[in-house]
Amino acid sequence: MDTFISVHSKQNKPPIHVTITLFFKRHTMNPEEIDQFVKAFGDFLHHSQIEEIRYNHRLEASQYIFDYYEQKAAELEITVDYYLQEFV
């Protein structure tokens, strides 16, 4: 029940032959389907890179906020938990 995708090309020149084996059935993609697949995969990669950047940004923002509260708690000589409970 696995999906296997193999791309065969001679010296990276068209035509590219793509074969998908799904549930032991074989389907050969035509050039239009290959172009559509390559475009969709490129879009997926682009969006995944954007989401990775957004995720890293959220992590950095979260760490900055924690560091800020930690600094404020240290100024008042109290624990971070107490500072969060009483002042946030």
Secondary structure, DSSP 8 states (H G I E B T S, - for coil): --EEEEEEEETTEEEEEEEEEETTEEEE--HHHHHHHHHHHHHHHHHHHHHHHHHHHHHHHHHHHHHHHHHHHHHHTS-HHHHHHHH-
